[in-house]
Each structure stands twice: as structure tokens, then as C-alpha cells.
Amino acid sequence: MTKPRTYPTAPVELPMREAELEPVPVEGCAGCAELDKVRARARVVNDQATITDANVLLRRHPDGH
């Protein structure tokens, strides 16, 4: 008789699709341009929290467009 397994199975690996999900800034909008710059600077130092915050603000920003 084999001994039953007492540990979980391997984790599921999901693909990183960040680039597909990022909002695109509206051309000619100063607010969008600033948020895009913040996101680019955060990406240089690998600050994922700021990148995410900028993406959320970009998604919510288009109220005036």
C-alpha cells in the first residue's frame, strides 16, 4: 500500500499580462500625460505599487474626455 500524499499540489502559474491591461493616456490631455510620466518613472525603479496606482488613476481620469 502506498503512503497518501500529505502536501498540496504545485501552484498554478498564471501569465503576467500587465502590458495588455494598462490604460492608454488620451493624447493632448495634460492629466493623462502626467500620470503616464509618473508610471514611466516608477517602471524605471520597479515600483509596482506606483505603477498600479497610476494605472488606476488613468482608468478613472477620462471623466472629462
URTARA-V95638 format. One record per pair of residues at least 12 apart in sequence whose C-alpha atoms are under 7 Angstrom apart, sorted by the first residue. I is the first residue (numbers start at 1). J is the second residue. D is the distance in Angstrom with one decimal. If there is no record, write none. Layout:
i = (I;I)
j = (J;J)
d = (D;D)
This chain:
i = (22;23;23;23;25;32;35;35;38;39;39)
j = (55;55;58;59;58;58;54;58;54;51;54)
d = (6.2;6.2;6.4;6.1;6.9;6.4;5.8;6.7;6.9;5.0;5.7)
